[in-house]
Amino acid sequence: MKCRHCGTEVTYLLVDLGAAPPSNAYLTNLALRRPEKYFPLRVLVCEACWLVQAEAYSRAAELFNEEYAYFSSFSTGWLDHAKRYVDDMSARFNLSKSSTIAEIAANDGYLLQYAQAKNIPCYGIEPTASTANAARQKGIEIIQDFLTAKLARELSDQGRTADLVVANNVLAHVPEINDFSMACRLLLKPNGVLTCEFPHLMNLIEQRQFDTVYHEHFSYLSFGTVNRIFLAHGLTIFDVEEIAMHGGSLRVYAQREDTGTHKIEHRVDEMLTSEKLSGMMSLDFYRGFQEHAEKVKNDFVGFLIEKKQAGKLVVGYGAAAKGNTLLNFAGVKSDLISYVVDRNPHKQGKFMPGSRIPIVGEECLKSDKPAYVVIFPWNLREEIISQLDYLKPYQTKFVTAVPKLEVS
């Protein structure tokens, strides 16, 4: 395998999670009668540029298709984060009615709705029909396509460059990271700003967050590697922030290398130094990840078998990609977890890919009063426990499996 950024032969295996269907390929009743398409789920480390990357057995168009069921607006915490983001960026970069915001992977309009409320002109680029249509219903203009350098040139020629290009939680999802970076630069006005948010590889490795590995994530990113990739395509990072989302993420701010005017903040050098001191440019940093994933799997399966034998009802909460990675790696089916609750009506009535566990609405929790609820999106643990406060009188316990088994 060749590195997607630098072209070096990549051989060091970080983790092998077996084979699984795409994590957002939820099944209908009809689809249950058909075989599923499984892809190997293996992640390797490039020892030249330190881009951590999945082997690409599937194409982006297969993963982000018309049946894509991830809608950002069903997490109140995520909506709050999006609103704060728009407020902060508007204030920091003096965005107004004469500005333009372009969001890549705009999903269902979860973020641009707040720009719209401020009367800031905006549009989104979103390839999946389901979420694009949801955004359009909010009155948001959507270009239904994948962002490529070709599309960015066309938009630039049409005078549709932006003062702020938002690429939050998409950089890890693009297979052609060089072309994507070039496209982002082409979308920027001369003094425009690009922001990217992505889970920080340092946290993923140090906290053993192996369930954030899934097919939709082609790359697992450090600050130093993103900085190197952006520089290669005419982008300069001038600031970086650590944020709590997705178990610990980075928000980077970039500008065009040729025309950008923002001063490079001290946090850029501080983050580069922090990663260097952590040992991220050494294979020793990545060793032991496979063994830890296998321990989590074994502990989780052991817990489920024990509760099954004790006659306890165990259900899941959050039909998230994280959960699908864990369930398929562990080989868990509906005999151990009866169903998974999700607030997203687009997922209800379907089944988890691979494990084929049914996805139901929250009313099942209220009627069944389960003994244990496994929270798959552990990064939303506190939000979910608060939402399910009505289960406390029934002594329901909440479980997370990653980075280690916890029951409370």
Phi, psi and omega in degrees: 000136177263141178300137182291340178262302190260350177083002179289147175296129183251126184230338187282121182270118176282310183203145175236111183259023179079217180232146182204160172287164173306140191291341179251018180269067183293147190258139171271173177301322179294319182294337178298337182276355185247158174289150176264154177268119180256145176233145173301146180238086184234138181237133182238164182243127175277122182277000178265309181247357177064028169281121177268128193211148178275149171292130187268086176272340181245155178264153181303321182296334177284332184273319183252072185254191186291346179259011181304129192243013178270112178247120188293335190284359182268007173245116179296325178297322180289322176296318178299318178298317181295319180294317177298320179302310182297319178299314183293316181292323179298318180288315185293322186248016174053048180283141186211192179296341180265005180260171175225133173248131173240125179249129176268133187062060185286350178052230187264020180084015183305327183259313184295340176299331179281328172293318179301319180296335177269004182062032174267121179304137184205160171208160180240155172244118188211121185279338187271128185297320185298311182283326178299318179294323177296322178293319180298327178295342175268004179084018182263132177287130180233129168266111188273092183191166169278142175285125173228167176299325179298312179296319180298320177297319179297317179294320178298318179296334179273003181075028185252029174290164191233152173285328177225121173254122182258121178228059184272128180057043175227334185302322179288344186268356187261129180288325181260078189291332177290312179298320180297316180297319177297320179297320179299318179296320181295334181280346185277138166294164183309319179250024180286167182235136172252131171242139176231133171245137180204148176303135184279123181305326180303315179292319180304316182284309185294326181261007174056046183274062187292340182283357172275003173273116172204169192299330180292342177264104178277334183227152176232119205245133167262163178294317182299321180290318177298319178300317180295316180296314181297317179301324181293345183236027171079023178241136177245126175279126181248352177200158178210143177228148171267131179232160189277347188299148175055040176076016179113102183237169172246144167245118179252147179244125182231157179221165176295133182296329186275334187230351184295146185241359183285137179291139178284119184283156182297338182294338178295307179295324180297319180290319177300317179294317180300316179293321180296316181293332179288343180093019185293345177262031177220142180296337179302328180299331189260355184287147177089356183294318179299314182298322179293318179301320181291326177294316178301315179302311183295318179296320182293313180296320178299318178299314183295319179296318179300316181288327176298314181293334179274000178076023181268141177276120177244128178231170178248162174227128178093097179280065188262159177303322177305314181297321180294322175300312181296312183299316183286323176296321182275349181071029182276136178237189185287352175287338180254327174235113192294320179197168176239129179270137174214141182281346183281113181296340178289342178260332182298141182086356176255189184226147179296136180296138178083294181286334178060030175283133182293146178254127186231172176276172187291342181299334179294326177296319183293326181274325186270334179049063186296156178287325183222139173240117177273119179269109182283315175280078187300339177291344178251020187308308185293321177299316183290317179300321178295319179296327184260026182303333182293349179275349184303319180299342182262010179058028175296135178253149182252139188234136165233146185256337185241136005279350174209162183291124178227133179235126181220000000 
